[in-house]
Amino acid sequence: MDEASYWWEQALKYKERAKQAADKKARAEFLELGAVCEEVAETIESRAGGG
C-alpha cells in the first residue's frame, strides 16, 4: 500500500496549498490536482484487493 499512501499524501499537500493560495485560479488548480491524486490512490487501493 505504499503507492496508495504516497498519492493520499500528495492529495493532502495539494489541498493545503489550495488553502494558502491567494489566487482563485491557483486554488482551483491545486484542488483539481488533489482530486486527481485521490482518484489515483483509490484506484490503487481497489486493485490491491484484500489481504
PyMOL commands that set and color helices and strands:
alter all, ss='L'
color gray80, all
select helices_A, chain A and resi 2-20+24-48
alter helices_A, ss='H'
color red, helices_A
deselect
rebuild
show_as cartoon
